[in-house]
Amino acid sequence: MTKKKCMKLFPVLNSGKSNNSIAVNMLVVKNVRASVSTMKFFRFFQDYANNWDYDCKNAQRIGNKGNGGWFMCMDPSYIPKSPCIVYSFGIGNDWSFDDSVSRMFNCEVHAFDPTIKIKSHMRDNKINFHALGLKDFDEYDFKDEKKAYLTLPSIMKHLNQSDQVIDYLKIDIETWEWPSLNALSDSNFLRYKVKQLVAEFHFYGKNGLGYMQSVLIKLKKNGLRLYKSKANPGCKLTQVGVFVYFNCFELHFVNINFLKNIPTT
């Protein structure tokens, strides 16, 4: 399958022709020492994010056009068809995506966020909110709401959906996407259980650059193919040598294991 070139995400301080560019004086710029390993990672990520390897013919933004909305591939192999299941991790009091995807496709939506101090409840007859978070290990204490984190297989077991396939998995969990997706890749969960994945990847915290690179490679090995990438202009800018980048990026994938009539080349 040939790769599709998208608009360049790096450097964002270029001619301004890219949709991902933004004026420097609008955001805080943090300078990071440009070590060899750091530069190697950002060259890797530039190539990774700028080369879309699935040509989605119909990608639409669901929910808010800005922060809080997410792209979805509407190609025949991937468009949700009722009955469908959507898991949405990280709400932050913005329900625009969850409300829209439920209304548009009549999907069963499970929304998760243990940080917004709202108890688990039914938002409506299709949207279930759970005061749970996603991690790569189970850390659940019924007496302490701050310890309400499970792995995705454990969550699906808790919801009696272990035998189901997730039509759309959204993850925006402030650096915990890295270990969570690493575990889901190692177990082949993503390969067989998720049709579409979108995650906001955060380039800060305790995760090392080599580790982050390995996670992104594992996603491809599980059959996930990038069809859209987008910088989040609400995040800070960091400068690493010649690269100036936003601290968080949305990466949107489809799983080619669910693609009908997979090309032979």
Secondary structure, DSSP 8 states (H G I E B T S, - for coil): ---EE----S-SSSSS-STT---GGGS-EEEE---HHHHHHHHHHHHHHHEE-S--S-EEEES-SSTT-EEEE-STTTS--SS-EEEEE--TT--HHHHHHHHHH--EEEEE-SSS----EESSSSEEEES-EE-SS-EEETTEEEEEEE-HHHHHHHTT-TT--BSEEEE--TTTHHHHHHHHHHTTHHHHHBSEEEEEEE--SS--HHHHHHHHHHHHHTTEEEEEEEE-TTS-EEEETTEEEESEEEEEEEEGGG-TT----
